[in-house]
């Protein structure tokens, strides 16, 4: 066991935003509200619930205001929304009293940023600076996300120094948490160790969040590697929902229930009720009408009581 391994972690559930946005069939607003409320009773302290992308670009999340107005969650659960641009921020602030944190974002890869939001990285960062000032003036927590932090299918390996330089700019803007996204599943455990060891050293006082995808089956191994060098903040999606729409084939966030199961079996406290997370994932499976890919939906939690032996 590494002496840097945390004994407890924070897991933000991103399924209601990152997960739902990839679903081709529209999920009804009441179903979204019901699933978010189920998640909120599973022990989460952080849930990402909406994105204020243009409705014509992402119809699946066009009901962000209605979802935020409709959900009823425990007072100690922090709700976060994703803000793509100034227009999206205007929409979000119309329901300012319904969430606690706003997340701004950019891709570390110039090509991915252009294909994803049709903007240059520097243009995006300049707009982020304006939004950051407004977000902080509203008394909201400012989070930042850097997509393609570990690699880009268009440009290959993204230089670590470039990613951390962007992170430092976000810290200067006032972000207290910075997430690093393995947007198209290109990370590996060795590089995850190297990456986060450098990030932790270079960004003291900032909460660093690991967001891995399971596109190539290495998501949990990468999360383990990040944990071993001291990362205690993670994002994942119930049911292994989600992925990146650019490019095609970049499927699969880590399933929250699989991540939580692994950590709990290692003696790392997640604060989550694993049975409740699995129940929410199974309910999402029923709503979507298709089989989801998380292992824990099928196998359930590890049973150390040996109860099957009696059957």
CORPEMO-V178374 format. One record per backbone hydrogen bond with DSSP energy under -1.0 kcal/mol. NH is the residue of the N-H (numbers start at 0). CO is the residue of the C=O. E is the energy in kcal/mol with one decimal. If there is no record, write none. Layout:
NH_CO_E ; NH_CO_E
This chain:
4_1_-1.3 ; 8_268_-2.5 ; 9_231_-2.8 ; 11_233_-2.9 ; 12_45_-2.1 ; 13_235_-2.9 ; 16_13_-1.4 ; 17_13_-1.7 ; 18_13_-1.3 ; 19_14_-2.4 ; 20_16_-2.1 ; 21_18_-1.1 ; 22_19_-2.1 ; 31_27_-2.2 ; 32_28_-2.6 ; 33_29_-2.5 ; 34_30_-2.4 ; 35_31_-2.6 ; 36_32_-2.4 ; 37_33_-1.9 ; 38_34_-2.3 ; 39_35_-2.4 ; 41_38_-2.2 ; 46_77_-2.5 ; 47_12_-3.2 ; 48_79_-2.4 ; 51_81_-2.2 ; 56_53_-1.2 ; 57_53_-2.1 ; 60_57_-1.5 ; 61_58_-1.8 ; 63_60_-1.1 ; 66_62_-2.6 ; 67_63_-2.4 ; 68_64_-2.4 ; 69_65_-1.8 ; 70_66_-2.1 ; 76_73_-1.7 ; 77_44_-3.4 ; 79_46_-2.4 ; 80_100_-1.9 ; 81_49_-2.3 ; 82_102_-3.2 ; 88_84_-2.0 ; 89_85_-2.2 ; 90_86_-1.7 ; 91_87_-2.5 ; 92_88_-2.6 ; 93_90_-1.2 ; 94_91_-1.9 ; 95_92_-1.2 ; 97_94_-2.5 ; 99_78_-2.4 ; 100_78_-2.0 ; 101_140_-2.6 ; 102_80_-2.7 ; 103_142_-2.1 ; 105_144_-1.7 ; 107_146_-2.6 ; 112_108_-2.4 ; 113_109_-2.1 ; 114_110_-2.3 ; 115_111_-2.5 ; 116_112_-2.7 ; 117_113_-1.5 ; 123_119_-2.3 ; 124_120_-2.6 ; 125_121_-2.2 ; 126_122_-2.0 ; 127_123_-2.5 ; 128_124_-1.9 ; 129_125_-1.3 ; 130_126_-2.4 ; 131_127_-3.0 ; 132_128_-1.7 ; 133_129_-1.6 ; 134_130_-3.0 ; 135_131_-2.5 ; 136_132_-2.0 ; 137_133_-1.3 ; 138_135_-1.7 ; 139_134_-1.8 ; 140_99_-2.3 ; 142_101_-2.8 ; 143_176_-2.0 ; 144_103_-2.2 ; 145_178_-2.8 ; 146_105_-2.7 ; 148_180_-2.2 ; 151_155_-2.7 ; 155_151_-3.0 ; 162_158_-1.8 ; 163_159_-2.6 ; 164_160_-1.9 ; 165_161_-1.9 ; 166_162_-2.2 ; 167_163_-2.2 ; 168_164_-1.6 ; 169_165_-2.1 ; 170_166_-2.3 ; 171_167_-2.1 ; 172_168_-1.5 ; 174_169_-2.2 ; 175_141_-1.8 ; 177_206_-2.7 ; 178_143_-3.2 ; 179_208_-2.8 ; 180_145_-2.7 ; 181_210_-3.1 ; 182_180_-1.3 ; 184_181_-1.9 ; 191_187_-2.6 ; 192_188_-2.0 ; 193_189_-2.0 ; 194_190_-3.4 ; 195_191_-2.4 ; 196_192_-2.3 ; 197_193_-1.8 ; 198_194_-2.4 ; 199_195_-2.7 ; 200_196_-1.3 ; 201_197_-2.2 ; 202_198_-1.9 ; 205_202_-1.5 ; 206_175_-2.4 ; 208_177_-2.5 ; 209_232_-2.5 ; 210_179_-2.1 ; 213_251_-3.8 ; 216_213_-1.7 ; 221_217_-2.5 ; 222_218_-2.1 ; 223_219_-2.5 ; 224_220_-2.2 ; 225_221_-2.3 ; 226_222_-2.5 ; 227_223_-2.2 ; 229_226_-1.7 ; 230_225_-2.2 ; 233_9_-2.6 ; 234_209_-2.0 ; 235_11_-2.0 ; 236_253_-2.7 ; 239_236_-2.0 ; 240_237_-1.2 ; 243_249_-3.3 ; 249_246_-1.2 ; 250_248_-1.9 ; 251_241_-2.6 ; 253_211_-1.5 ; 258_254_-2.5 ; 259_255_-3.2 ; 260_256_-1.7 ; 261_257_-2.3 ; 262_258_-2.5 ; 263_259_-2.8 ; 264_260_-2.3 ; 265_261_-1.2 ; 266_263_-1.4 ; 267_262_-2.8 ; 268_6_-2.6 ; 272_41_-2.9 ; 276_272_-2.0 ; 277_273_-2.5 ; 278_274_-2.2 ; 279_275_-2.0 ; 280_276_-2.3 ; 281_277_-2.6 ; 282_278_-2.0 ; 283_279_-2.3 ; 284_280_-2.1 ; 285_281_-1.8 ; 286_282_-2.4 ; 287_283_-2.7 ; 288_284_-1.4 ; 289_284_-1.2 ; 298_294_-2.8 ; 299_295_-1.9 ; 308_305_-1.4 ; 309_306_-1.2 ; 310_307_-1.8
